[in-house]
Amino acid sequence: MVMRIRQRHGSVYRTFVRVHLRGVTMATKTRRVEARVAPRDRARIDKAAAFEGQSVSAFMVAAAAEKAAKERAEKEKIRRQKRRRSRQARERMLAEKSRRSTKKSSRRPVTDFD
């Protein structure tokens, strides 16, 4: 059985073809990414891929996926910190407001000036 699955990742759509053979699912990648690199960078990439024992394509995909995961984790961390700081500021503001209101209500009106 062959199924086409289209998934959205940010502004990029990825299309996968899933092939079911005797209970085994295999994904075939169908999207292409191209990059123009300087000859010096290409030589470095080729050498690094060879050290890892991978094809240049597999090496670049793995490196890009790793970088994307790190960036996403960093952005999520920043977003969580902003939400936490916002919540703490809101809680401090509400605590200060309630403290002020209890102070005002505990004051006794002055009725005699002698």
Rosetta blueprint (number, residue, H / E / L):
1 M L
2 V E
3 M E
4 R E
5 I E
6 R E
7 Q E
8 R E
9 H E
10 G L
11 S L
12 V E
13 Y E
14 R E
15 T E
16 F E
17 V E
18 R E
19 V E
20 H E
21 L E
22 R L
23 G L
24 V E
25 T E
26 M E
27 A E
28 T E
29 K E
30 T L
31 R L
32 R L
33 V L
34 E L
35 A L
36 R L
37 V L
38 A L
39 P H
40 R H
41 D H
42 R H
43 A H
44 R H
45 I H
46 D H
47 K H
48 A H
49 A H
50 A H
51 F H
52 E H
53 G L
54 Q L
55 S L
56 V H
57 S H
58 A H
59 F H
60 M H
61 V H
62 A H
63 A H
64 A H
65 A H
66 E H
67 K H
68 A H
69 A H
70 K H
71 E H
72 R H
73 A H
74 E H
75 K H
76 E H
77 K H
78 I H
79 R H
80 R H
81 Q H
82 K H
83 R H
84 R H
85 R H
86 S H
87 R H
88 Q H
89 A H
90 R H
91 E H
92 R H
93 M H
94 L H
95 A H
96 E H
97 K H
98 S H
99 R H
100 R H
101 S H
102 T H
103 K H
104 K H
105 S H
106 S H
107 R L
108 R L
109 P L
110 V L
111 T L
112 D L
113 F L
114 D L
